[in-house]
Amino acid sequence: MTYEADAYGIHAEPAGLDAGYEPVLHRLAGILSKATGVALEERHSDVWGGVYYRGEANGAEGKDVSIMLTVNFTPAEDDWLEPDYKEYAVLIKLFGKSARRVAECRKAIAEASELGAVLLRRTRASPNPRDEILFSLKDEAGGGSR
């Protein structure tokens, strides 16, 4: 079974970042939840940069769509989740098996002007080990920029 995945970047306000990422992520999680209709819950993991948000919407076939909101730089790992996009302090990861539900969330993210989200990459994955990059802002192996 195939699934689709998007990565979005968000520029965070410098004043918010000075106070730490948590207030910025909390505000963005509320906007993202309201826009997509997917309830995001606060979680914690050093791998994902400390506090992050994740939500899933379940349909008849199981998990139709999952959304994750996280910081790009993870201090505990001293690494970037998206090293080619260091100008984006916050990331949204959208993925799911339901093309219809993923498309609805894409539209909602694009229309939520308060998020200021920029599509970084769109990928289609299948059971084979190769993902097909459908769109990328920067040239990537297996795909290209448009």
N, C-alpha and C positions, 0 to 999 in steps of 0.2 A: 504494500500500500504506500502511496506517495503522500508526502506532506509538503506544505509550503512554509517558509520562514522568512521573516523580514527583520532587518536590524535598522533602527533609527537612532539618530544622534540628536542631543539637545544641548544647546549652549546654556549654561547655568549662570545666573547673575553673580558677579564677583562679591557683592555684599552678602549674599546667601552662603556662598562658599566659605567666606571668612568665619561664619558661625558654625561651620561643619555641614556635611551633606544632608544630615537627617531632616532638618526643616525644609530644605529644597525638595528632597524626595517625597516627603509627606504631602506637600502641596501638589506636586506633580502627580502623585498617586491618586489624589482626589479628583483631579481634572481628568486623568486617564480613565479612571473607573466610571465617572459620570458619562464621558464621551462614548465608551465602548459597551457599557452595561456589564462589564466583567468586574466583580468585586476583587480588589487587590488587598492582600493581607501582608502586614509587616512581618518580615522574617530576619534572621541574622545568620550570616556565614562569612568567615574570613575569606573564603574563596571568591565570594561575590562582593567583597569590599566592605563588609560589616552589615549595616542595615540595608535591606533591599525589599522589594515588594513583588509578590507573585499572585496570580489569579488564574483560575481555569473556569471555562464554561462547558458544562457537560450536556450532550444531546443524546439522541437515541442510540448512536454508535459509540458512545463513550465520550472522551475528551475531544470536543470539537475545536477548541482554541485555548491556547495558553498565552499569557502575557507576563513579562518580567520587566521590572524597572530597577535599574541598578546604576552604580557609578562606573565609570570607565576604568579608572585607576584603582587597583586594589593594594593598599599599603602593606597588608600582611604578606602578600606574595611579591611585593615590589614590582608589579607588572601591570600592563594594560590589557583589558579584555579585547579592545579593538585598537591595536597599536598604530594602524594606518590612519586613525581618526582621533588623534589626541586632542584636537580642537573641540571635541564634544565631551563635556564632563559627565554627562548622564546618557544612558542608553535605554532604549526600549527594545525588547526582543518579543516578537510576535510569531507564533508558530501554531500550526494546526492541521488536521486531516480534512476538515470540512472547508472546501474551497469557498462556499457561500459565506460561511461565518467569518473566515479569514478576510474575505473581500469586504464584508460589513465593517470589520474592525479597522481595516486599512482606510476605508472612507472616513470613519469616525476620527481616526488619528490625524488624517490630512485636514479635516474640517475644524479640529480643535486648535484654533489659532493661539490660545493661551499656552499650548505646549511648545509651539515653535519647533516641532520635530521635523527632521530632514531624513528622508530615506537614504540609507547608506548602501544597503544591499538587499536584494530579493533572491531567494534560493528555492529550488524545488529539489527535494530529496526522494529517493526511492529505495527499495530494499537492497539494491546493489550499493557497493561502497563509494560510488562517485556522486557527488552532489552537482547539480547543474545551476550555475549562477546565471540568473535571468537578467539581473541588473546590478551594476555596481558603480558608485561614484568614481572609483579608482580601478585601474586595471588589476585583475586578479586571475590566477591560474584557473582554467576551466570556464572563464567568462570574460567579460570585458566591460568597459564603461560605455555609457551612451551619453 
